[in-house]
């Protein structure tokens, strides 16, 4: 499957490999990400995602291969590369005894923001990240969600072209996840974004394209819509109905044309039957007919939309193999 890039890419990775002794964390990895793209970076634990991100940012050396960010070689010009990157690691390092304003000014100075622009940039990223009201607060007293916002503000303060976000919503509650997702979506107009996450609906909601790694190798690179087509051969239908206690609707539905399997579970006084069908099959009218013939009360019949999760499971091996893990920690 081909990459969807136009013009000079923001990221170019060619035959990237990273070994730890005999263990291979990243194995001959090649891909490109175009300017302005929002790309999801997926894979099971140990797939090599965090290792790859650290190499892209210049924090970790590759064993072999080439990486360019905005035309700058990561090995030959790491400082030039970092000027173009805003990086939010999974475990965001913050100085817990500093105030938000103080921390962001400190980080802006380290990243080369001119003194005359520093106040303006700090105020701008605070507004972008919803931190305007907590500038005087000590970071160690903030909630996990606000600490994540501080980390994102830090990544943005020097106006990078590229944002690399490693699990930006990990540990957040559903409301904080939604807020962070909306914030990332709002940043897409100005930045190229590479987003690593285990929350697949988040990828579908935010990203236009997905890279899937398994054991350090790239197993898929395409738009989310085209990846979902990989699983369109399987049709899944769910029916909810009320039957007599001794009746098994799964047995009745399993013999319908086009149905491979049908399993029934109890949900209080209702039964939920899940059917897996042949490609192109649509047994919904037959389900309705059988329910009428048996006098069953049919509450709902729905054909399930194919999800990116199905593709992820189909393309990866379940993750976490020793070949993909690093001595530092199990790569997420």
C-alpha positions as CSV (number, residue, x, y, z in Angstrom):
1,X,0.0,0.0,0.0
2,X,1.4,3.4,-1.0
3,X,2.0,6.4,1.1
4,X,-0.2,9.4,0.5
5,X,2.4,12.2,0.4
6,X,2.9,15.2,-1.8
7,X,5.8,17.5,-2.3
8,X,8.9,17.4,0.0
9,X,8.0,15.2,2.9
10,X,8.2,16.5,6.5
11,X,9.6,13.0,7.6
12,X,11.6,10.7,5.4
13,X,12.7,7.4,7.0
14,X,14.8,5.0,4.9
15,X,15.8,1.5,6.0
16,X,15.9,2.4,9.7
17,X,17.2,-0.3,12.1
18,X,17.8,-0.2,15.8
19,X,19.3,-3.1,17.7
20,X,19.9,-3.8,21.3
21,X,22.5,-6.6,21.3
22,X,20.7,-9.4,19.4
23,X,17.2,-7.9,20.0
24,X,15.9,-5.9,17.0
25,X,13.6,-3.1,18.1
26,X,13.2,-1.4,14.7
27,X,13.7,-3.6,11.6
28,X,14.5,-2.0,8.2
29,X,11.7,0.6,8.6
30,X,10.9,3.0,5.7
31,X,8.1,5.5,5.3
32,X,7.4,9.2,4.5
33,X,5.0,11.7,6.0
34,X,4.0,14.7,4.0
35,X,3.7,18.3,5.3
36,X,0.3,18.9,6.9
37,X,-0.5,15.3,7.4
38,X,-2.0,13.9,10.6
39,X,-0.7,10.3,10.9
40,X,-1.5,7.7,13.5
41,X,1.4,5.5,14.6
42,X,0.0,2.1,15.9
43,X,1.4,-1.2,17.1
44,X,1.2,-3.6,20.0
45,X,3.6,-3.2,23.0
46,X,7.1,-3.9,21.9
47,X,6.4,-3.0,18.2
48,X,9.1,-0.3,18.2
49,X,7.0,2.9,18.1
50,X,8.6,4.8,21.0
51,X,12.1,3.7,19.8
52,X,11.3,5.1,16.4
53,X,10.0,8.4,17.8
54,X,13.1,8.8,19.9
55,X,15.3,8.3,16.8
56,X,13.2,10.9,14.9
57,X,13.7,13.4,17.7
58,X,17.5,12.8,17.8
59,X,17.3,11.4,21.4
60,X,18.4,7.9,20.3
61,X,20.9,6.9,17.7
62,X,20.0,4.4,14.9
63,X,22.0,1.3,14.3
64,X,21.7,1.9,10.6
65,X,19.5,3.8,8.1
66,X,18.7,7.4,7.4
67,X,16.2,9.8,8.9
68,X,15.4,13.4,7.6
69,X,13.1,15.9,9.2
70,X,12.2,18.9,7.1
71,X,15.2,18.2,4.9
72,X,17.7,18.0,7.9
73,X,19.5,14.7,8.6
74,X,19.0,13.6,12.2
75,X,22.5,12.1,12.5
76,X,24.4,15.0,10.9
77,X,22.3,18.0,12.1
78,X,20.4,17.0,15.3
79,X,20.1,20.6,16.5
80,X,18.6,21.7,13.2
81,X,16.1,18.8,13.5
82,X,15.0,19.7,17.0
83,X,14.2,23.3,15.9
84,X,11.5,21.7,13.7
85,X,10.1,19.3,16.3
86,X,7.8,19.6,19.2
87,X,7.9,16.3,21.2
88,X,5.5,15.1,23.9
89,X,6.8,11.9,25.4
90,X,4.5,9.3,27.0
91,X,5.8,10.2,30.4
92,X,6.1,14.0,30.1
93,X,9.0,15.3,32.3
94,X,7.9,18.4,34.1
95,X,9.5,20.4,37.0
96,X,6.8,19.9,39.6
97,X,8.0,22.7,41.9
98,X,7.9,25.4,39.2
99,X,4.9,27.5,38.2
100,X,3.4,27.0,34.8
101,X,4.5,30.4,33.5
102,X,7.9,30.0,34.9
103,X,8.3,26.5,33.4
104,X,7.2,27.6,29.9
105,X,9.5,30.7,29.9
106,X,12.4,28.4,31.0
107,X,11.6,25.9,28.2
108,X,11.2,28.7,25.6
109,X,14.6,30.0,26.5
110,X,16.2,26.6,26.1
111,X,14.5,26.2,22.7
112,X,15.9,29.5,21.4
113,X,12.8,31.6,21.5
114,X,14.1,35.3,21.4
115,X,13.5,37.2,24.6
116,X,11.4,39.8,22.9
117,X,9.0,37.1,21.7
118,X,9.0,35.0,24.8
119,X,6.0,36.6,26.6
120,X,3.9,36.5,23.4
121,X,4.7,32.8,22.8
122,X,4.0,31.7,26.3
123,X,0.7,33.5,26.4
124,X,-0.2,32.1,22.9
125,X,0.5,28.4,23.9
126,X,-1.3,28.9,27.2
127,X,-4.4,30.0,25.3
128,X,-4.0,27.2,22.8
129,X,-3.8,24.6,25.5
130,X,-6.4,25.9,28.0
131,X,-3.8,27.1,30.6
132,X,-4.6,30.8,30.8
133,X,-6.1,30.5,34.3
134,X,-3.4,28.4,35.8
135,X,-0.3,30.3,34.8
136,X,0.6,31.1,38.5
137,X,-0.2,27.5,39.7
138,X,2.6,25.2,40.8
139,X,2.8,22.3,38.3
140,X,2.9,19.6,41.1
141,X,-0.5,20.7,42.3
142,X,-2.2,20.3,38.8
143,X,-4.3,17.4,37.7
144,X,-3.0,14.8,35.3
145,X,-5.0,16.4,32.5
146,X,-3.5,19.8,33.1
147,X,0.0,18.4,33.4
148,X,-0.5,16.9,29.9
149,X,-1.6,20.3,28.6
150,X,1.6,21.9,30.1
151,X,3.6,19.2,28.3
152,X,1.8,20.0,25.0
153,X,2.3,23.7,25.5
154,X,6.0,23.0,26.0
155,X,6.1,21.1,22.7
156,X,4.5,24.1,21.0
157,X,6.3,27.0,22.5
158,X,9.0,27.3,19.8
159,X,6.4,27.0,16.9
160,X,7.6,23.7,15.5
161,X,6.4,22.5,12.1
162,X,6.2,18.9,13.3
163,X,4.5,17.6,16.5
164,X,5.4,14.1,17.7
165,X,2.9,13.0,20.4
166,X,3.5,9.7,22.2
167,X,0.3,8.5,24.0
168,X,-0.9,12.1,24.7
169,X,-4.1,10.9,26.4
170,X,-2.7,8.0,28.5
171,X,-4.1,8.2,32.1
172,X,-6.7,10.8,31.3
173,X,-10.4,10.5,32.1
174,X,-13.0,10.4,29.3
175,X,-13.6,14.2,29.5
176,X,-9.9,15.0,29.4
177,X,-9.4,12.6,26.5
178,X,-12.1,14.4,24.5
179,X,-10.6,17.8,25.3
180,X,-7.1,16.6,24.3
181,X,-8.4,15.1,21.1
182,X,-10.2,18.3,20.2
183,X,-7.0,20.3,20.9
184,X,-4.9,18.0,18.7
185,X,-7.5,18.3,15.9
186,X,-7.3,22.1,16.2
187,X,-3.5,22.0,15.9
188,X,-3.7,20.2,12.6
189,X,-4.2,23.4,10.6
190,X,-0.7,24.6,11.4
191,X,1.4,21.5,12.1
192,X,2.2,18.1,10.8
193,X,1.3,15.6,13.5
194,X,2.6,12.0,14.2
195,X,0.4,10.6,16.9
196,X,1.1,7.3,18.8
197,X,-1.8,6.0,20.8
198,X,-3.5,2.7,21.9
199,X,-7.0,4.3,21.6
200,X,-8.1,3.3,18.2
201,X,-11.3,5.4,18.0
202,X,-9.0,8.4,18.7
203,X,-7.0,7.6,15.6
204,X,-10.1,7.2,13.5
205,X,-11.4,10.6,14.8
206,X,-8.2,12.6,14.3
207,X,-5.9,10.9,11.8
208,X,-6.2,10.8,8.0
209,X,-3.6,8.1,7.6
210,X,-2.2,5.2,9.7
211,X,1.2,3.5,10.0
212,X,1.0,0.1,11.7
213,X,4.1,-1.5,13.2
214,X,4.5,-5.1,14.3
215,X,7.9,-6.4,15.8
216,X,9.7,-3.4,14.4
217,X,8.4,-3.7,10.8
218,X,5.9,-1.7,8.9
219,X,2.9,-3.9,8.1
220,X,0.5,-1.2,6.8
221,X,0.6,2.4,5.6
222,X,-2.6,3.9,4.2
223,X,-5.7,6.0,4.9
224,X,-8.0,4.8,7.7
225,X,-10.8,4.3,5.1
226,X,-8.7,2.1,2.9
227,X,-7.4,0.1,5.8
228,X,-10.9,-0.6,6.9
229,X,-11.6,-2.1,3.5
230,X,-9.1,-4.9,4.3
231,X,-11.8,-6.3,6.7
232,X,-14.9,-5.7,4.6
233,X,-15.0,-9.4,3.6
234,X,-16.5,-10.2,7.0
235,X,-20.1,-9.1,7.8
236,X,-21.2,-8.9,11.4
237,X,-24.8,-8.6,12.5
238,X,-26.2,-8.2,16.0
239,X,-29.8,-9.0,17.0
240,X,-31.4,-8.3,20.3
241,X,-34.6,-10.2,21.1
242,X,-36.8,-11.7,23.8
243,X,-37.5,-15.5,23.7
244,X,-38.8,-18.1,26.0
245,X,-36.2,-19.4,28.5
246,X,-35.8,-22.8,26.8
247,X,-35.4,-21.3,23.3
248,X,-32.0,-20.8,21.7
249,X,-32.2,-18.1,18.9
250,X,-28.5,-18.7,18.0
251,X,-29.3,-22.2,16.8
252,X,-32.2,-20.8,14.7
253,X,-30.1,-18.1,13.1
254,X,-27.0,-20.2,12.5
255,X,-28.8,-22.1,9.6
256,X,-29.8,-18.9,7.7
257,X,-28.3,-18.4,4.3
258,X,-24.9,-16.7,4.4
259,X,-24.4,-17.1,8.2
260,X,-21.2,-18.7,9.3
261,X,-21.7,-18.6,13.1
262,X,-24.3,-17.3,15.5
263,X,-23.7,-17.1,19.3
264,X,-26.3,-16.0,21.8
265,X,-25.7,-14.3,25.2
266,X,-28.2,-13.3,27.9
267,X,-28.7,-9.7,28.8
268,X,-31.3,-9.8,31.5
269,X,-34.5,-11.0,30.0
270,X,-33.2,-10.3,26.5
271,X,-30.9,-12.3,24.3
272,X,-28.1,-10.8,22.2
273,X,-27.2,-12.9,19.2
274,X,-24.0,-12.1,17.2
275,X,-23.7,-13.4,13.7
276,X,-20.7,-13.6,11.5
277,X,-21.6,-13.9,7.8
278,X,-20.2,-14.5,4.4
279,X,-19.0,-11.6,2.3
280,X,-21.9,-9.7,0.8
281,X,-24.5,-11.4,3.0
282,X,-27.3,-9.5,4.7
283,X,-29.5,-11.8,6.9
284,X,-31.5,-9.0,8.5
285,X,-34.7,-9.7,6.7
286,X,-34.4,-13.5,7.4
287,X,-33.8,-12.6,11.1
288,X,-37.0,-10.6,11.2
289,X,-38.9,-13.5,9.5
290,X,-37.6,-16.1,11.9
291,X,-38.4,-13.9,14.9
292,X,-42.0,-13.5,13.7
293,X,-42.4,-17.3,13.1
294,X,-41.3,-18.0,16.7
295,X,-43.2,-15.2,18.3
296,X,-40.1,-13.5,19.5
297,X,-39.9,-9.8,20.4
298,X,-37.3,-8.2,18.3
299,X,-35.8,-5.1,19.8
300,X,-32.9,-4.3,17.4
301,X,-31.0,-5.7,14.4
302,X,-27.9,-3.9,13.3
303,X,-25.1,-4.5,10.9
304,X,-21.8,-3.5,12.5
305,X,-19.4,-1.1,10.8
306,X,-15.9,-2.4,10.2
307,X,-13.5,-0.8,12.7
308,X,-9.8,0.1,12.5
309,X,-9.4,-2.2,15.5
310,X,-10.3,-5.2,13.3
311,X,-7.5,-4.3,10.9
312,X,-5.0,-3.7,13.8
313,X,-5.7,-7.2,15.2
314,X,-5.6,-8.8,11.7
315,X,-2.2,-7.2,10.8
316,X,-0.4,-7.6,14.1
317,X,0.7,-10.7,15.9
318,X,-0.6,-9.7,19.4
319,X,2.5,-7.8,20.2
320,X,5.0,-7.9,23.1
321,X,7.4,-10.5,21.7
322,X,10.9,-10.4,23.0
323,X,12.3,-9.5,19.6
324,X,10.5,-6.2,19.8
325,X,11.3,-5.2,23.3
326,X,14.2,-3.0,24.4
327,X,16.4,-3.1,27.6
328,X,15.0,0.3,28.6
329,X,11.4,-0.8,28.9
330,X,8.7,-2.5,26.9
331,X,8.2,-0.1,24.1
332,X,4.6,1.1,23.9
